[in-house]
Amino acid sequence: MALIDISQLSPEQPVLIAGPTASGKSALALEIAEVQGGVVVNADALQVFDGWRILTARPDQAERARAPHALYGHIPYDGDYSVGHWLREVTPFLSAGPRPIIVGGTGLYFTALTEGLADIPATPPDIRAAADRIVAEGGFQTLLSALDPDTLSRIDQRNPMRVQRAWEVQRSTGRGLASWQDATPAPILLLAAAQPILLDADRDWLSARIDRRFDQMIAAGALEEARAMHPHWNPALLSSKAIGAPELIAHLNHKMSLEEAITAAKTATRQFAKRQRTWFRARMRNWQALTLR
């Protein structure tokens, strides 16, 4: 059953669906595509990678057979990817082909799409390597002291990827991330030209779904998926940020029991969902919010 009255949506305008992990946004996108037509376009930073289909909840073959899907699992697990890459790849869907239904949990992708993205040069490999070494030796928090006050006030200081990105930008360009953001060009898609839907999930409701979904992932073969990825494991890879991957790899390395790994993964997922909800509520106040409970 749809969370919204799909008949009230324009079949011509792009649909944007954001929400925390396990909130049901992919199912909603698929139902809209089946009822009205369109292509489901990924806006999740981890679902672009191959290798971790189950743990990232990437649509399976049966779901992809029900409607066209794009930008899922098309980047090698050891590849590099950024919001700039995603913005370049999503742009053609806005001008040609079926109406896009853009869905995901990466808030930065949606704000870049509808608010614009600063044209920041790519991070040189040596700068990325230096950041990785600092994080490996002292944790991502050690990068915070090098950031300018404006950047510190804008980024999520508890998000390792965002902190490292800000450090890399400042180190490689000599300008803080906030300064680059202030020079942001016009957006590719105005929010007024789209139909933005935000799934704002109640915390307890979402926590129960997170626990249930991770159990389903284990039953569907998540441990076997981790075993297949184990020989290639590198915690510095972006794809290794898949929630549950570090915990299952730790189990395979005999550092925790499977029960401990599952508990830790569920906790990490709830913490991630909390960060997502905080971002959405702060940055997506003009979206149509649907409270799930």
C-alpha positions in Angstrom: 0.0 0.0 0.0 1.5 3.4 -1.0 2.5 5.9 1.6 1.0 8.7 -0.5 -1.8 9.0 -3.0 0.1 8.4 -6.2 -2.7 9.7 -8.3 -1.9 13.2 -6.9 1.6 13.1 -8.4 2.3 14.6 -11.8 3.5 11.9 -14.2 5.6 14.6 -15.9 7.6 16.2 -13.1 10.6 14.4 -11.5 9.9 12.9 -8.1 12.5 13.1 -5.3 12.2 10.7 -2.4 14.6 11.1 0.6 14.5 9.3 3.9 16.6 7.5 6.5 17.8 3.9 5.9 15.1 1.3 6.3 12.2 3.8 6.0 10.7 2.2 2.9 11.7 4.9 0.3 12.8 2.4 -2.3 9.5 0.5 -2.1 7.7 3.8 -2.6 9.8 4.7 -5.6 9.2 1.3 -7.2 5.4 1.6 -6.6 5.3 5.0 -8.2 7.3 3.7 -11.2 4.9 0.8 -11.6 1.8 2.9 -11.4 2.8 6.0 -13.4 5.9 4.9 -15.3 9.4 6.3 -15.0 12.9 5.2 -14.1 14.1 4.8 -10.5 17.4 6.6 -10.2 19.7 6.0 -7.2 20.7 8.8 -4.9 22.5 6.7 -2.3 26.3 7.0 -2.1 26.8 3.4 -1.2 24.4 1.7 -3.6 26.5 2.9 -6.5 29.1 0.3 -5.7 29.2 -3.3 -6.6 30.2 -6.0 -4.1 27.9 -5.1 -1.3 24.4 -5.5 -2.7 22.7 -7.1 0.3 24.2 -4.9 3.0 23.5 -1.7 1.1 19.9 -2.9 0.3 20.5 -2.4 -3.4 17.4 -3.5 -5.4 17.6 -7.1 -6.4 16.9 -8.6 -9.8 13.2 -9.2 -9.1 12.8 -5.5 -8.1 14.7 -4.3 -11.1 12.6 -6.4 -13.4 9.5 -4.5 -12.2 10.7 -1.1 -13.4 13.8 0.5 -15.0 16.6 1.3 -12.5 19.7 3.4 -13.0 23.0 4.2 -11.2 22.9 1.1 -9.0 26.0 -1.0 -8.6 27.8 0.4 -11.6 31.0 1.5 -9.9 33.7 -1.1 -8.9 33.9 -1.7 -5.2 37.4 -0.2 -5.2 36.5 2.8 -7.3 36.2 6.5 -6.3 32.9 8.4 -6.4 31.7 11.7 -5.2 28.7 13.9 -5.2 30.2 15.6 -8.3 30.3 12.2 -10.1 26.7 11.6 -9.2 25.5 15.0 -10.3 27.1 14.5 -13.7 25.5 11.1 -14.1 22.0 12.1 -12.9 21.8 15.2 -15.1 20.9 13.4 -18.4 17.9 11.8 -16.7 16.4 15.2 -16.2 16.4 16.1 -19.9 15.7 12.9 -21.8 14.0 9.6 -21.4 11.4 8.5 -18.8 10.5 10.7 -15.9 13.1 10.1 -13.2 12.1 9.0 -9.7 15.2 9.9 -7.7 15.5 8.0 -4.4 18.1 7.6 -1.7 19.4 8.5 1.7 22.3 10.7 0.8 21.1 14.1 1.6 24.1 15.8 0.1 23.1 14.4 -3.3 19.7 16.0 -3.1 20.9 19.4 -1.9 23.6 19.4 -4.6 20.9 18.7 -7.2 18.4 21.3 -6.0 20.7 24.0 -4.5 23.8 23.7 -6.6 27.3 22.2 -6.2 30.6 24.0 -5.7 33.0 23.2 -8.5 35.8 21.9 -6.3 38.8 20.3 -8.0 39.3 16.6 -7.5 41.4 15.5 -4.5 45.0 14.5 -5.6 45.9 10.9 -4.7 48.7 12.0 -2.4 46.3 14.2 -0.4 43.8 11.4 -0.1 46.6 9.0 1.0 47.7 11.5 3.7 44.2 11.9 5.0 43.8 8.1 5.1 47.0 7.8 7.1 46.0 10.4 9.7 42.6 8.7 10.1 44.2 5.3 10.5 46.6 6.5 13.1 44.4 8.8 15.2 40.8 8.7 14.0 38.9 11.1 11.8 38.4 13.5 14.7 42.1 14.5 14.4 41.4 16.2 11.1 38.9 18.7 12.7 41.6 20.9 14.2 42.9 21.9 10.7 39.5 23.1 9.4 38.5 26.7 9.3 35.7 27.9 11.6 33.1 28.5 8.8 33.6 24.9 7.5 33.4 23.5 11.1 30.1 25.2 11.6 28.6 23.7 8.5 29.7 20.1 8.3 28.5 17.2 10.3 31.5 16.8 12.6 30.4 13.2 13.5 30.5 12.0 9.9 33.9 10.6 9.0 33.4 11.0 5.3 32.3 14.6 5.5 35.2 15.5 7.9 37.8 13.9 5.7 36.4 15.5 2.5 36.5 18.9 4.1 40.1 18.3 5.2 41.1 17.2 1.8 39.5 20.2 0.1 41.3 22.6 2.4 44.6 20.9 2.1 44.6 20.5 -1.7 43.1 23.9 -2.6 44.1 26.2 0.2 40.4 27.2 0.6 38.0 26.0 3.1 35.0 23.9 2.0 32.7 26.7 3.2 34.4 29.2 0.9 33.8 26.9 -2.1 30.2 26.4 -1.1 29.7 30.2 -1.0 30.7 30.3 -4.7 28.1 27.6 -5.6 26.6 27.9 -9.1 22.9 27.6 -9.9 21.3 24.2 -9.3 20.5 21.8 -12.0 17.0 21.2 -10.8 14.9 23.7 -8.9 13.0 22.2 -6.1 9.8 24.0 -7.4 10.2 22.0 -10.6 10.1 18.7 -8.8 7.9 16.7 -6.4 10.1 16.3 -3.2 9.0 13.8 -0.6 10.7 13.3 2.7 10.0 10.2 4.8 10.4 11.4 8.3 10.3 8.3 10.4 9.5 8.0 14.1 12.7 6.9 16.0 11.2 3.8 17.7 9.3 2.7 14.5 12.5 3.0 12.5 14.7 1.2 15.1 12.4 -1.8 15.0 12.5 -1.8 11.2 16.3 -1.5 11.2 16.7 -4.5 13.5 14.2 -6.6 11.4 15.8 -5.6 8.1 19.3 -6.5 9.3 18.1 -9.9 10.4 16.6 -10.3 6.9 19.9 -9.3 5.4 21.7 -12.1 7.3 19.0 -14.6 6.2 19.5 -13.4 2.6 23.2 -14.1 2.6 24.9 -11.0 4.0 27.5 -13.1 5.8 28.3 -15.0 2.6 28.6 -11.6 0.8 31.1 -10.5 3.4 33.0 -13.7 3.0 33.2 -13.1 -0.7 34.5 -9.6 -0.2 36.9 -10.5 2.6 40.0 -11.1 0.4 39.5 -7.6 -1.0 38.7 -5.8 2.3 40.2 -2.4 2.6 38.6 -0.1 5.2 39.8 3.0 3.4 37.6 2.3 0.4 34.4 4.3 0.1 32.4 1.1 -0.5 33.7 -0.3 2.8 31.5 2.3 4.6 28.5 0.0 4.0 26.8 -0.3 7.3 27.4 -3.8 8.7 30.5 -4.5 6.5 33.1 -3.7 9.1 31.3 -5.7 11.7 30.9 -8.8 9.6 34.5 -8.6 8.5 35.5 -8.3 12.1 33.6 -11.5 12.8 35.3 -13.3 9.9 38.6 -12.1 11.4 37.6 -13.8 14.6 37.5 -10.5 16.5 33.8 -10.9 17.5 31.1 -13.5 17.5 28.4 -13.4 14.8 25.9 -12.3 17.5 28.2 -9.5 18.6 28.7 -8.4 15.0 25.0 -8.3 14.3 24.3 -6.3 17.5 27.1 -3.8 16.6 25.8 -3.5 13.0 22.3 -2.7 14.2 23.6 -0.1 16.6 25.7 1.5 13.8 22.7 1.5 11.5 20.6 3.3 14.1 23.3 5.9 14.7 23.6 6.4 10.9 19.8 6.9 10.7 19.9 9.5 13.4 22.5 11.5 11.5 20.4 11.2 8.4 17.2 12.4 10.1 19.2 15.4 11.6 20.4 16.3 8.1 17.0 16.0 6.5 15.2 18.1 9.2 17.8 20.8 8.9 18.2 21.0 5.2 14.9 19.8 3.7 12.3 21.9 5.4 10.6 22.8 2.1 10.0 19.1 1.2 6.7 17.4 1.7 7.3 15.4 4.9 5.5 12.2 5.7 5.8 11.0 9.3 6.1 7.2 9.6 5.2 5.6 12.8 
